[in-house]
Amino acid sequence: MMRLDAGKAAGYARGRFNEKSQLCCESIRGEYARTFWLMNDNALAVVLFDRLGKTALRDKVMGKLRVYSELTMSTFHHDAFRNQGWVDPFIHRDICYLEPLRTPRCYRYSSNKFDGPLVCQGGMGGIVHEEWDGSVYQDEETYPDLSASKALSWHKQYEKTGNAEDREKRDFFVRSLESLWDSANLGFRRPKQKEEMTTYYLAAYLLVGEKTGWPVPFDENRRVVARNMLNSLQLRSGGFATWYVVKNGKVVGKDYGGNTETTSLAVYSGIRPQEYCDFH
């Protein structure tokens, strides 16, 4: 089995941290290096630095997110470590979203306020935040990340209640997630997915499996395939490719830049994935 190189990942993570902003940039190229997402990127960077043992950098990012939390609280009614989206239940032990998620909209920080909503896109520039406060998803079960998040949410609910109905809802989303596996391309497929497979879907699958204890109906053999594929996507820089292309069972193309979000999720899925971010 291929293994995560934590030392290389730590080097990549340190390189994404910007001393002036006290936040991690989206990626290393052009405007991406001048874009700082509060959530998902920097809330996940807190977990990334923690899992890699870089507590000084973890605490710097946490401190900055606490500063912005006063504004996110008045604007969105929660702190800057969450955004009402699919990542929240993976970071926070106490969060489970049982109602359908909403689509994301983006906001840019300017003069102590958030401007927007704006069209979400990579490399937006400045300090930005992705808030899931748009229209309601009608088809969560067709998206790997949403299915993983809902499976985890219903698992948490089942642990509280012990009700068979809650377990069945968890299992529905696990089956949905498993059904999105593309064996030819060795990854999970969302609607209208092109040949490029999305790396963080592998991490989401592994995280929900580790956090729930891999109950049936998880495929007992898939976790090894997913783990090997994910670890094979770690780059020489230590980050993880954001996408990859498979032909005849082999990776024949991938992104060589990586980004903070994908790398954070990949590391989180491989180092203490059962734990949450209870320390912030």
N, C-alpha and C positions, 0 to 999 in steps of 0.2 A: 504494500500500500504506500502510495506517495504521501509525504508528510509536509506539513506547513513549516516553513523556515521562519521562526519567530524573530530571529536576529535581523534578517533582511526586512521583514515587515516593520520592525521598529525603526530601521533606518528610513524607510519610505515615510512612515508616519511623522517622524521628526522633520522631514523635509517639507511636509505639507503645512506645518505650523508656522504662522506668521506672527512675529513678535509685536509688531505694531498694533495689529487688530486683536491679538491674543486669541485667534481662532484659526482653524484649519481651512485652507482654500479648497475649492472644489477639485481641481486637478492642477497639472503643472504647465499647461500650454496656454499661451495668449491670455484672453479674457477670463478663462477658467481659473487662472492663477490669481485673478483679482476679484473672484467671486467667493463669498463666504456665506454659506447657508447655515442658519441657526439650526433648523430641523428640516431634513433628517441629518445632514452631514455632521454638525458639531455635537449634537446629542449622542450620535453614534461614535464620534471621535473620543468622547469621554470614556465609553466602554472600551474602545480600541486601546487607548493609552493605559487604562486600568489592566486589561488582560495581558498587555505586554510589559507590565511592571514599571511603566513610565509615569509614576504618580505625580511628579512635579508638573509635567505637561498636562496631565489629567486635571489637576487642580486649577491650573491657569484657565483652561477652557471652561471648567465648571464655574469659576469665578465670573468670567465674562457672560456666560449664559444667565447667571443670576442677576447681573446688571440689566440685561435685556428683559428679564422676566417681569419687571414692573410694567414695562410697556406692553408685552404680550398679554399680561393679565388684564390690563385695562382695555386692550383691543380685542383679544380672542377669548378672554376669561380662563386662561390657564398659563402655566409657566412656560419658559422657552425650551424645556426639555421634552415637549410633546407637541403634536399638531393635529390631533384627532384622526390620524391616518393609520395605515397598516403597521407601521413600525412600533407605535406606542406600546402595544401589548408585549412585544419582545423585550423592551427596555424596562418597563415598569411592572412589578409583580402585582400591583393592585388594580391595573387597568385591564378591562375586557370590554370589547365593543360587540354587543349582541345584535344591535340594529344594523341595517345596511350602512356601509361606509359611504361618504360623499366624495365626489371627485376633487382633486387638488386645484387650488388657485394660489397664485404667488404674489408676494408683497415685498416692496423694497423699503428699507429703512432710510429715512431722510428727515433731518432736523427734529429728532425725537418723536417721530410718528412713522407709521407704515403707509406708504402710497400703494394704491391698488384697489381691487385685484388686477394683476397683469397676466399676460399669457406666460405660462411656465416654459422655460427653455434653459438649457445649459449655458453657462458663461454669461449670465445676465449682468454681471458686474455689481460691485458694491456688496453691502450686507443685505441678504434677502432671506425670506422665510416662506416655506411652502405650507399652507394651511388647507386642510381637507374640509372645505366648507361650501363646496359647489353643489351640483345636482346629485341626487341619490343614484348609486350604482344599482342597476336592475339585474346584473349578471355577475356578481362577485365570484361565483363558482367557476367562471371561465378564465380567471386570472390567477396564476400561481402564487403571487405574493399575497393577494387578498384571501385566497383559499387557505393559505398557511396561517395567516393572521386570525381568520375566523375560527379555524380549527383550534388554535391556541386559546382564543377567547372562550369558546364553548367548553374546552377542557377545564379552564379555571372555574367556570360556572358549575360544571359537573363536580369538581372537587369540593365546592361549597355546599351543593345541594344533595349530591348522590342520586339525583333523579335520572331515570333511564332516558327520559326525553332529552335531557341536556347531553348525555353521552351520545345519543343517536344523532343529534345535531353536529357534535364534534366529528363523529364518524362520517357524516355526510360530506363535510368539507375535506376530510382526509381522503375519502374516495374521489372527490372532485380533483384534489391535487394530484393524486396518483394517476388519474385519467388523462392529465395534461402532459404526462411524460412522453417524449418523442424518442423511441428507442433507436431510430436511425441517426438522429442528431445528438443523442446523449445529453438531453436537457429538457426543460419544461417549456411548453409553448403556450403563449397567450393568443387571443384572437388577432388575426392578420399578421402574425409573426413572420418575418422574412427568414432568410437562411441564417442570419446572425442570431445565435442563442444568447440569452441574457444570463450573465454569471450570477448575479445576486439571487436569482430564483433558486439556484442550487443551495446557497447559504440559507435561504428562508426555509427550504425543505428540511435541511439538516437541523436547523434550530428548533423548528416545531417538533421534529421527532425526538430530539434530545430532551426538550422541556416536557414533553408528554410521556416519555418512556417508551416510545415506539409501539403503541397498542395496535392490535388488529383494528382496522384494515390496512395499515402500512405494509408495503411490500418488503419482506424481510431481507431481500437481496439487493434492493435498490440503493440502500444507504451507502454500501461499499462503492458502487459505481459512481454515485453522486459525489462522494468524498474524494475518490481518486480524480474525477474530472475537475472538481473545484481546486484541489491542491496543484493539479497540473497547470492551472491557469495563473499561478503566481509568477510574476515577471522577475527579470534580473534586478529590477529596481526594488523589489520586495513588495510592491503593490500587486493588485490582481486585475487582470484584463476585465474590462466591463462587458465585452461580448466575445464570442468565438464562433467559428464555423467548423463543422465536422463533415468529412467525406470518408466513406468506407471505414468508419470506426476510429478515425484519427483526426486530431485538430490540424486543420490546414490553413487557418487564418485566425487572427485575434487582434484586439486593440492592444497597443503597446504602451499606452499612457497610464491607464488605471485611473481611479478616482477615490476620494475619501470614503464615500458611501459604500461602494462595493468592497473595498479593502476592509473597512470596519466590520461589515457583516460577515465577510469570509473569515476573518480572524476570530470574531465572536463565536462563530459556529464551531471553531476548532479548539478554543481555549476556554474552559469553564462555561460551556454553553447552557448548562442547567441553571446558572445563577442569573440574577437580574441586576439592575443598576440601582440598588437600594441606598447607595452611599452619597447620592448627590444632594 
